[in-house]
Amino acid sequence: MTLIEPWEMAEFRMELLREGIARQDIELSEINMSDPRSDEILAQRGTLTVTRISTGCSHDYAIGDGTTWVRDFACAVESGRFGQRLRARIRG
């Protein structure tokens, strides 16, 4: 079971588009750290590793209920954490 909601993936794809990063240049690796015995009671949590293949740069993000991984990813790209930006960010 994925912890990434469809709307989060849509926002993530929009960030890639804004930054001029090809989706094929990104690898996502998700680890679900939720306890299956308590997932009805406690928030589901996990870790998402985002790797930019062309630069080898990667960063881990908390995912699951109440997380802000897409916004955190956007800030990381903007700050150069994934390598040089291809173009100025398109504000919209």
Order of alpha helices (4+ residues) and beta strands (2+ residues): alpha-beta-beta-beta-alpha
